[in-house]
Amino acid sequence: MTVARPDEVRRFNRSSLLRLLHTGGPATRAALAVELGLNRSTIKMLVDGLAEAGLVQEKVPRQARGAGRPSLLVLPQPQAAVVLAVYVQAEHAGIALVGFGGQILGRNSWNLHGRQRDPDEVITHVAESAAMLAGDLGLHPVAAGVSVPGVVRRNDGLVHNAANLSWGEVALGERMTAVLNVPVTVGNDAEFGALAEHLRGAGRGGGDAVFVSADVGVGGGLIAQGSLLRGSAGYLGEIGHMTVRPGGRVCHCGNEGCWETEVGDAALCRALGLPEHVPRGAIVAELRALQEDCAELGEYLDWLTLGLVNVVNILGPELIVLGDLFTALPDAAVTRVREQVRRRSMVSRALGGVRIEKSRLGADLKLLGAAEAAFEGVLGVL
């Protein structure tokens, strides 16, 4: 039996406390002690050490009430540890500097058209924009997370394929590390979306969830027993390429009848009577105009339901979070899909129903996911 050394125990407790403050926000020492299962003297020692390092500050709550001395709140200091979050999508890209505790301290974004989608152009623009933003704010990121809509190798951030960007075999992790001069974590956008939802969104506090996103294509991210499931080499969650309609439309992957050919943005345009490849804003505006009348989306919702039934039966999550274009669907449409999935999925019936919700993180979802991926390697060494 191996016994942990005292210094190893201290590092573990310090890291656990940092992670709790980062994702849970301000808390009293007493609450931290209960959550971590540590005695108050240990918590005092840890908090005092973090305060001395400038990572936390203790303050009296603004709305302290009642008799007696109010308990101090331990607050994470956002500027004490800052990471760079980057997202790249088919039509636009963006960056943000995110502080300890998850606060977005500054951001910038730009559209991608033509040559601007070229990897060299994207990398250069990210590096220049990040340097300018960091200089303006007087901040120095210690790590970076990069979200891309493609198949990404986990160990080195190689983008094997990002069809919507026309990228193939791009050594993005290596190249971003060289220009940013900090550790870089690159991941699939739906994978990072799942991470953001688990830590800061609808899946917060849950154990098993699936994040399903629809943009040009469809992707998925999986949370299993409270941890992000990454699969062999990081290749996981390509649920948009499960075959749902044999002999159906040809997908860019070379297969026929992939789920994303029936529920991606092109399919949504067809359902709405819009030309394919219209700007995303036009699709969202048309969906909002439907309000609660979802009859026009009938067949589209049938395909969405079919895919989600398969996802639930195979993975058995307690929660499915719908992201990106799916968040613009009328509430009545989501309610219809939810009821159909519960009725048609054997696993859902066994679980007593699976929650299906739209993401509420909005445009910050990809940035927060990329930031959390970067913080994974930072919090353990602060």
C-alpha positions as CSV (number, residue, x, y, z in Angstrom):
1,M,0.0,0.0,0.0
2,T,1.4,3.4,-1.1
3,V,1.0,6.3,1.4
4,A,0.9,9.8,0.0
5,R,3.5,12.2,1.3
6,P,2.4,15.3,3.2
7,D,3.5,17.6,0.4
8,E,1.5,15.5,-2.1
9,V,-1.6,15.8,0.1
10,R,-1.1,19.5,0.4
11,R,-0.8,19.9,-3.4
12,F,-3.9,17.8,-4.0
13,N,-5.9,19.8,-1.5
14,R,-4.7,23.1,-2.9
15,S,-5.6,22.0,-6.4
16,S,-9.1,20.7,-5.3
17,L,-9.8,24.0,-3.6
18,L,-8.7,26.0,-6.7
19,R,-11.0,23.9,-8.9
20,L,-13.9,24.3,-6.5
21,L,-13.5,28.1,-6.4
22,H,-13.0,28.3,-10.2
23,T,-16.2,26.5,-11.1
24,G,-18.3,27.2,-8.0
25,G,-17.5,30.8,-7.4
26,P,-17.2,32.6,-4.0
27,A,-17.8,30.6,-0.9
28,T,-17.2,30.8,2.9
29,R,-14.4,28.8,4.5
30,A,-17.0,26.7,6.2
31,A,-18.8,25.8,3.0
32,L,-15.4,25.0,1.4
33,A,-14.6,22.7,4.3
34,V,-17.9,20.8,4.0
35,E,-17.6,20.5,0.2
36,L,-14.0,19.2,0.3
37,G,-14.4,17.1,3.4
38,L,-11.5,19.0,5.1
39,N,-11.2,20.4,8.6
40,R,-11.3,24.1,9.2
41,S,-7.7,24.5,10.2
42,T,-6.6,22.9,6.8
43,I,-9.0,25.2,4.9
44,K,-7.6,28.2,6.8
45,M,-4.0,27.2,5.9
46,L,-4.9,26.6,2.2
47,V,-6.9,29.9,1.9
48,D,-4.2,31.9,3.6
49,G,-1.6,30.4,1.1
50,L,-3.8,31.3,-1.9
51,A,-4.4,34.8,-0.6
52,E,-0.7,35.3,-0.1
53,A,-0.1,34.2,-3.7
54,G,-2.8,36.7,-4.9
55,L,-5.1,34.0,-6.2
56,V,-8.0,34.7,-3.8
57,Q,-9.2,37.5,-1.6
58,E,-11.5,37.4,1.4
59,K,-14.3,40.0,1.8
60,V,-17.4,40.6,3.8
61,P,-20.5,39.8,1.7
62,R,-22.2,43.0,0.4
63,Q,-25.6,42.0,1.8
64,A,-24.5,40.6,5.1
65,R,-27.5,40.4,7.5
66,G,-28.2,39.3,11.0
67,A,-26.5,39.6,14.3
68,G,-22.9,38.7,14.8
69,R,-19.8,38.9,12.6
70,P,-20.6,37.8,9.0
71,S,-18.5,35.0,7.5
72,L,-16.0,36.1,5.0
73,L,-16.3,35.1,1.4
74,V,-13.3,33.6,-0.4
75,L,-13.3,35.2,-3.9
76,P,-11.2,34.0,-6.8
77,Q,-9.2,36.8,-8.4
78,P,-9.7,36.7,-12.1
79,Q,-6.5,38.4,-13.2
80,A,-4.3,36.2,-11.1
81,A,-4.5,33.4,-13.7
82,V,-5.6,34.2,-17.3
83,V,-6.0,31.9,-20.3
84,L,-6.6,32.6,-23.9
85,A,-9.8,31.1,-25.4
86,V,-10.1,30.7,-29.2
87,Y,-12.9,29.5,-31.3
88,V,-12.9,28.9,-35.1
89,Q,-16.2,28.3,-37.0
90,A,-17.1,28.1,-40.6
91,E,-18.1,31.8,-40.9
92,H,-16.3,33.5,-38.1
93,A,-13.6,33.2,-35.4
94,G,-13.0,34.9,-32.0
95,I,-10.8,35.1,-29.0
96,A,-11.2,36.0,-25.3
97,L,-9.0,36.4,-22.3
98,V,-10.7,34.4,-19.4
99,G,-9.7,34.8,-15.8
100,F,-9.6,32.4,-12.9
101,G,-13.2,31.9,-11.9
102,G,-14.4,31.9,-15.5
103,Q,-14.8,35.6,-16.0
104,I,-14.4,36.9,-19.6
105,L,-12.1,39.9,-19.3
106,G,-12.0,40.9,-22.9
107,R,-12.8,39.6,-26.4
108,N,-12.6,40.1,-30.1
109,S,-14.1,38.4,-33.1
110,W,-14.0,38.6,-36.9
111,N,-15.7,37.1,-40.0
112,L,-14.1,34.4,-42.1
113,H,-14.5,34.5,-45.9
114,G,-12.4,32.9,-48.7
115,R,-8.7,33.0,-47.9
116,Q,-9.4,34.1,-44.4
117,R,-10.3,30.5,-43.7
118,D,-6.8,29.4,-44.7
119,P,-5.0,27.9,-41.6
120,D,-2.0,30.3,-42.0
121,E,-4.4,33.3,-42.1
122,V,-6.4,32.1,-39.1
123,I,-3.3,31.4,-37.0
124,T,-1.7,34.8,-37.8
125,H,-4.9,36.7,-37.1
126,V,-5.4,34.8,-33.7
127,A,-1.8,35.6,-32.7
128,E,-2.0,39.3,-33.6
129,S,-5.4,39.8,-32.1
130,A,-4.4,38.0,-28.9
131,A,-1.3,40.1,-28.5
132,M,-3.2,43.3,-29.1
133,L,-6.0,42.3,-26.6
134,A,-3.5,41.2,-23.9
135,G,-1.5,44.4,-24.4
136,D,-4.6,46.6,-24.1
137,L,-5.7,44.8,-20.9
138,G,-2.2,44.5,-19.4
139,L,-2.7,40.7,-19.1
140,H,-0.4,37.7,-19.8
141,P,-2.2,34.4,-20.6
142,V,-0.5,31.3,-19.3
143,A,-2.2,28.8,-21.5
144,A,-4.6,28.6,-24.4
145,G,-7.6,26.5,-25.6
146,V,-8.6,26.3,-29.2
147,S,-12.0,25.1,-30.4
148,V,-12.5,23.9,-34.0
149,P,-15.3,22.2,-35.9
150,G,-13.4,19.1,-36.8
151,V,-11.8,15.8,-35.9
152,V,-8.9,16.6,-33.6
153,R,-6.1,14.3,-32.2
154,R,-5.9,14.8,-28.5
155,N,-2.2,14.5,-27.8
156,D,-0.9,17.2,-30.2
157,G,-3.9,19.1,-31.5
158,L,-3.6,17.8,-35.1
159,V,-6.8,18.7,-37.0
160,H,-7.3,15.5,-39.0
161,N,-10.2,16.9,-40.8
162,A,-12.4,20.1,-40.6
163,A,-14.5,19.8,-43.7
164,N,-16.4,23.0,-43.1
165,L,-13.1,25.0,-43.1
166,S,-11.6,22.8,-45.9
167,W,-8.8,21.9,-43.5
168,G,-7.0,18.6,-43.5
169,E,-4.0,17.3,-41.5
170,V,-3.3,20.8,-40.0
171,A,-0.8,20.7,-37.1
172,L,-2.8,23.4,-35.3
173,G,-1.7,22.6,-31.7
174,E,2.0,22.7,-32.7
175,R,1.7,25.9,-34.8
176,M,-0.4,27.7,-32.2
177,T,2.0,26.8,-29.5
178,A,4.9,28.2,-31.5
179,V,3.2,31.6,-32.2
180,L,1.5,32.0,-28.8
181,N,4.4,30.7,-26.7
182,V,2.1,29.1,-24.1
183,P,0.8,25.5,-23.8
184,V,-2.1,25.0,-26.2
185,T,-5.0,22.6,-26.0
186,V,-6.9,22.0,-29.2
187,G,-10.3,20.2,-29.3
188,N,-13.5,19.6,-31.2
189,D,-16.0,22.4,-30.7
190,A,-18.8,20.0,-29.5
191,E,-16.4,18.4,-27.1
192,F,-15.5,21.7,-25.6
193,G,-19.2,22.7,-25.6
194,A,-20.0,19.6,-23.5
195,L,-17.2,20.7,-21.1
196,A,-18.7,24.2,-20.8
197,E,-22.2,22.9,-20.2
198,H,-21.0,20.5,-17.6
199,L,-19.0,23.1,-15.6
200,R,-21.1,26.3,-16.2
201,G,-24.3,25.5,-18.0
202,A,-27.3,23.2,-18.0
203,G,-25.2,20.1,-17.1
204,R,-23.7,21.7,-14.0
205,G,-23.6,19.2,-11.1
206,G,-24.7,16.3,-13.3
207,G,-22.9,13.1,-14.1
208,D,-23.9,11.9,-17.6
209,A,-24.8,14.3,-20.4
210,V,-24.6,14.7,-24.2
211,F,-24.1,18.0,-25.9
212,V,-25.4,18.1,-29.4
213,S,-24.6,21.0,-31.7
214,A,-25.7,22.0,-35.1
215,D,-23.9,24.5,-37.3
216,V,-22.9,23.6,-40.8
217,G,-22.6,20.0,-39.5
218,V,-23.6,18.2,-36.3
219,G,-21.3,17.2,-33.5
220,G,-21.5,15.7,-30.1
221,G,-19.6,15.9,-26.8
222,L,-20.1,13.4,-24.0
223,I,-19.8,13.7,-20.2
224,A,-19.6,10.3,-18.4
225,Q,-19.7,10.1,-14.6
226,G,-18.7,13.8,-14.4
227,S,-15.8,13.7,-16.7
228,L,-15.3,14.5,-20.4
229,L,-15.2,11.3,-22.4
230,R,-12.6,11.7,-25.2
231,G,-12.3,8.3,-26.8
232,S,-9.2,6.7,-28.4
233,A,-6.7,9.5,-29.5
234,G,-9.5,12.0,-28.9
235,Y,-11.7,10.9,-31.8
236,L,-15.2,10.8,-30.3
237,G,-18.6,12.3,-30.7
238,E,-19.0,12.4,-34.5
239,I,-22.7,11.6,-34.0
240,G,-23.6,13.7,-37.1
241,H,-22.1,10.9,-39.2
242,M,-24.2,8.0,-37.9
243,T,-26.3,6.7,-40.8
244,V,-30.0,7.4,-40.3
245,R,-31.2,7.3,-43.9
246,P,-29.6,4.6,-46.0
247,G,-29.4,5.7,-49.6
248,G,-30.0,9.3,-48.6
249,R,-28.1,12.5,-49.4
250,V,-24.4,12.2,-49.9
251,C,-22.5,13.7,-47.0
252,H,-19.1,15.5,-47.3
253,C,-17.6,12.5,-45.4
254,G,-18.4,10.3,-48.4
255,N,-21.2,8.4,-46.6
256,E,-24.9,8.5,-47.6
257,G,-27.7,9.4,-45.2
258,C,-25.7,10.8,-42.3
259,W,-27.7,12.4,-39.6
260,E,-26.2,15.9,-40.3
261,T,-27.6,15.7,-43.9
262,E,-31.1,15.6,-42.3
263,V,-30.6,18.1,-39.4
264,G,-27.7,20.3,-40.2
265,D,-28.0,23.9,-41.5
266,A,-28.7,22.9,-45.1
267,A,-31.5,20.6,-44.0
268,L,-32.9,23.4,-41.8
269,C,-32.9,25.8,-44.8
270,R,-34.8,23.3,-46.9
271,A,-37.4,22.9,-44.1
272,L,-37.8,26.6,-43.9
273,G,-37.9,27.1,-47.7
274,L,-34.7,29.1,-47.7
275,P,-31.8,28.8,-50.2
276,E,-29.0,26.6,-48.8
277,H,-25.9,28.4,-47.6
278,V,-27.8,31.6,-46.5
279,P,-26.1,33.4,-43.6
280,R,-26.8,32.0,-40.2
281,G,-28.6,35.1,-39.1
282,A,-31.3,34.6,-41.8
283,I,-31.9,31.1,-40.5
284,V,-32.3,32.3,-36.9
285,A,-34.6,35.1,-37.9
286,E,-36.8,32.7,-39.8
287,L,-37.0,30.3,-36.9
288,R,-37.9,33.2,-34.5
289,A,-40.7,34.2,-36.9
290,L,-42.3,30.8,-36.4
291,Q,-42.8,31.5,-32.7
292,E,-44.7,28.5,-31.4
293,D,-45.9,27.2,-34.7
294,C,-43.6,24.3,-35.6
295,A,-45.8,22.5,-38.2
296,E,-43.4,23.7,-41.0
297,L,-40.6,21.8,-39.3
298,G,-42.5,18.5,-39.2
299,E,-40.1,16.2,-41.1
300,Y,-37.0,18.0,-39.9
301,L,-38.1,17.4,-36.3
302,D,-38.8,13.7,-37.1
303,W,-35.2,13.3,-38.2
304,L,-33.9,15.2,-35.1
305,T,-36.0,12.9,-32.9
306,L,-34.7,9.8,-34.6
307,G,-31.1,10.7,-34.1
308,L,-31.7,11.7,-30.4
309,V,-33.5,8.4,-29.8
310,N,-30.4,6.6,-31.1
311,V,-28.1,8.8,-28.9
312,V,-30.2,8.1,-25.8
313,N,-30.5,4.3,-26.4
314,I,-26.7,4.0,-27.0
315,L,-25.4,6.3,-24.3
316,G,-28.1,6.5,-21.7
317,P,-27.5,10.1,-20.5
318,E,-29.6,11.9,-17.9
319,L,-29.4,15.1,-20.0
320,I,-29.1,16.2,-23.6
321,V,-28.2,19.8,-24.2
322,L,-29.0,21.3,-27.7
323,G,-26.5,23.9,-28.9
324,D,-25.8,26.3,-31.7
325,L,-28.6,26.4,-34.3
326,F,-30.7,24.1,-32.2
327,T,-31.1,26.8,-29.6
328,A,-33.1,28.9,-32.2
329,L,-35.7,26.2,-32.5
330,P,-39.1,27.3,-31.1
331,D,-39.8,26.0,-27.6
332,A,-42.8,24.1,-28.9
333,A,-40.5,22.2,-31.3
334,V,-38.2,21.2,-28.5
335,T,-41.1,20.1,-26.4
336,R,-42.4,17.9,-29.2
337,V,-39.0,16.3,-29.7
338,R,-38.6,15.8,-26.0
339,E,-41.9,14.0,-25.7
340,Q,-41.2,11.8,-28.8
341,V,-37.8,10.8,-27.5
342,R,-39.3,9.9,-24.1
343,R,-42.0,7.8,-25.8
344,R,-39.8,6.1,-28.4
345,S,-36.6,5.4,-26.4
346,M,-36.6,2.3,-24.3
347,V,-33.7,3.7,-22.2
348,S,-35.5,7.0,-21.7
349,R,-38.6,5.1,-20.4
350,A,-36.3,3.1,-18.1
351,L,-34.7,6.2,-16.7
352,G,-38.1,7.9,-16.2
353,G,-37.4,10.4,-19.0
354,V,-34.3,12.2,-20.2
355,R,-34.0,15.9,-19.9
356,I,-33.6,17.7,-23.2
357,E,-32.8,21.4,-23.0
358,K,-31.5,24.2,-25.1
359,S,-28.1,25.7,-24.1
360,R,-28.3,29.0,-22.3
361,L,-24.7,29.9,-22.6
362,G,-25.2,31.6,-25.9
363,A,-22.3,33.0,-27.9
364,D,-20.0,32.4,-24.9
365,L,-20.3,28.6,-25.1
366,K,-17.3,27.9,-27.4
367,L,-15.1,30.4,-25.6
368,L,-15.9,29.1,-22.1
369,G,-15.3,25.5,-23.3
370,A,-11.9,26.4,-24.8
371,A,-11.0,28.3,-21.6
372,E,-11.9,25.4,-19.4
373,A,-9.8,23.1,-21.5
374,A,-6.9,25.4,-21.0
375,F,-7.5,25.7,-17.3
376,E,-7.4,21.9,-16.9
377,G,-3.6,22.1,-17.2
378,V,-3.3,25.3,-15.2
379,L,-5.2,24.8,-11.9
380,G,-3.0,21.9,-10.8
381,V,0.2,24.0,-10.9
382,L,-0.9,27.4,-9.6
